[in-house]
Amino acid sequence: MNFTNSKIKWFYLLSGLFILLNSMLLVKELYLGFLIPVAIVIALMYIFWLDKLMLLIVFLTPLSVNFADSELGIGISLPAEPLMVGVMLLFLLKTLFNGKFDVRILKHPVTIVILINLVWLLITSITSEMPLVSFKFLFARLWFVVPFYLLGITLFKDPRNITRFNWLYAAALVIVVIYTTLHHAEYGFAEKQGHWVMKPFYNDHTAYGAILAFFLPVFVGYVFNKHRSRTYRLYAMLISIILLGALYLSFSRAAWVSLIFAIGVIVLIVYRIRFRWIFMGLVGLIAVFYIFENQILYALEKNKQDSSANFIEHVQSIYNISSDASNLERINRWQSAFRMFSERPLLGWGPGTYQFIYAPFQRSKERTIISTNAGDLGNAHSEYIGPLSEQGVPGLLSVFSLIVVILIYGIRVYRSAKDAQIRLFSLISVLALITYFVHGLLNNFLDTDKASVPFWGFFAMIVAMDLYHKDKEQVYTGIPEDNQAGNLTD
């Protein structure tokens, strides 16, 4: 055997050291030595293949498991979040030392609104009732936003990474769906067990349903992508059917509603319904509610249909505010949040603090059989009312601004892009985000990696398409601009 080649020598030397080290660890019943090659590969990815590392994190996110300390409000999702922290630190250090970053990204209106939101999170963390919890919340938001928005825009300069992002997340999500469905089948697909059979990958059926609804418009859109092969479209159809079946079995009413709403929005966008007609329609609905408020509330209070395994009955339970424990608990949490807001309307109580502070703001007549004072079982159950209580009016306004700005630019890209696939990608990105914005009326998951990775990733996709792709006629025929696939932070 020829050992003159230095690479072969190094290979055998390192292999021998690895075998020796693992043998010593096994003797002491320590089994973590097998992770050394994985750690080495990940370290090399940080240095040479940061784009591939980000896509690996995307795949790992649905499969990650959360470990939390409920007393401190500190938790981390393994293995995805530590990898995100590493990407964030590497990006910040490299940007600080070499100063190379596309200024157009920082000047984009979506980025400006995100930065305003982050600055307000910092201010309200300083004034927080529980600074430790609030700063943890802020740091968690940073390790989602920095890798998957700021760095994500650079990743999506290569439009092929948009497709890779979606397929990798969906591939891992299908694994979770298979696990959940098999687990659920053991209980005869019963409705109550359907609330938790997706653990440990998702906390409950609402978080699980939100992500299923999020990716359904994406893969239905891929089915209609005439520029891709028939095989590609068949796989997209298979994924769509799997996600739709899983969504049905999730018994997540909010997810069902969000998907229906997205279908309505696609009609408005595709048929170019003017904004003034949409606005007049919304004003009309609000006016009808106020005019017939007593009659509407009376009709809602007469609905006694609780959650059920029967689809029709489960749909009817959506507007049951008289006996459905889930709906009544949501109202209890919202009322508590409004009372918290009334005491601190400007700065709120601090990001992430709702679940630890809301208990005294509950009223005995509003409590339900699932009410708790322990700060568990979720928080404010709204991406809008929660920030109102934790960050005051400016916090809520910053959230609304994010929604308005990203929808404006998403729809603008759809209407102005010259490449048909970019138009499709912008449309399905808007629809996916719409499902989450609607779902956010009833639940909140942006403090978790499961929702934040696709959420901020889709923000980055829309901005990348606006900055780099909408004016090109054939986006998929050329080499990525600046050829940044090797290291995104160079």
Summary of the structure (lengths in Angstrom):
residues: 490
radius of gyration: 24.1
end to end distance: 40.6
largest distance: 90.0
contacts: 1607
relative contact order: 0.13
helix: 71%
strand: 2%
